[in-house]
């Protein structure tokens, strides 16, 4: 049964919601308020509240949307011509789980003064990228995000967690399993499609605080929905943290020497219901071409996925975070990882359950490829759009398979005996400044077909350069006080 209240009441999938459906749900379920929600440049949800004064008023806001000041939402919009429209997307509607007054939430899209989609709006950039991918390939690009976060609370020594040993720990050694499971339930009610949740490696204490890392992974979804559910999930987790009296942080680094939090993205392409990432029981040429395209622009992709100075405290060797441009199978130190995909493993369940003769042995492939560079500072819309654009470029590159072969690694590149192999690989940027330089150098990849507007690239380069963090990691090395101040500054920016 679908946990979304509107889906259950209307008895139809959210993709088929109409204005009349929303109005009927509101009136038959005592909804008193409607909130328009829209993601700003900082990735956080903005809110516009409406009290429903009449059926005509509800009809009007659902039909026409409302005006907002775009200059306070996006830095690339000037105050002199800043009015934008926000128009609700009915399929995104869900009931707010936190308000006493029955309230409906609806995500919105941005439109300009002519009533056209705002070219530089991250959501529209993703939409353009997605449409171009399908136009050229006939395939459907799907993705999922892994959302990692820390819960920060007062220190508690009863059933203590083990330092950097929190992976899949259960209560009572994991203190905030209940917060995570409540988040899973509420995200699902808001329309999110969740694969699972668990505690992560990061676990440590200071003299008076306790830090516990968790992860929520989603199911492969159409790309716009995949981005939306990440944004809503972050909002729900922060709201729950506020209720529990703890801090939730998606920051890429809490302190040096402890596990950072990433936001990895898995990808696959489907056509006629078939997963095209596998061919003949192996990773397909299409998948390897996509990997080549992503790796060829991996340095520039950090401009959308690693957008604050502390991002580059996470991208260091020996922390299960990538630093060198390469890919591999089941290797967690590469930029693109090919995780286990149940390929050739159809008989495991039958072996574990020998008395169940009704088990099927053939199931659709679950194989994905995973981009491990981004963190919680990523703009999900732009990050996924960037992955689509670079994947498409890889598909069209004449030497993509040769490049993929060249950048494949099947060893631990950080072991001394493989130093020569390590030296052959390019490195990811080590600062926002270097990330901006990489984007500026490869901007044509993203501007092709009008996907990323030139003004957006200019704005992104300028905002990254404004941190003036070139060489910052080296300057901060060993200075715990300065690192602490930096971490505190960006604790809730992501």
ABEGO torsion letter per residue (X at the ends): XBABAAAAAAGBBAAABBAAAAAAAAAAAGBABBBBBBBBAAGBBBBBBBBBABAAAAAAAAAAEBBBBAAAABAABBAABABBBBBBBAAABBBBAABABBBBBBBBBBBBAAGBBBAABAAAAAAAAAAAAAAAAGBBBBBBBBBBBBBBBBBBABGBBBBGAABGBBOAABAAAAAAAAAAAAAAAAGBBBABBBBBABBBBBAABBBBBBBBBBBBBBAAAAAAAAAAAAAAAAAAAAAAGBBBBABABABBGBBBBBBBBBBBBBBGGBBAABBGGBBBAAAAAAAAAAAAAAAAAAAAABABAAAAAABBBGAGBBABBBBBBGBAABABBBBBAGBGAAAAAAAABAABAABBABBBBABBBBBAABBAABBAAAAAAAAAAAAAAAAABAAAAAAAAAABBABBAABAAAAAAAAABBBBBABAAAAAAAAAAAAAAAABGGABBAAAAAAAAAAAAAAGABGAAAAABGBAAAAAAAAAAAAAAX
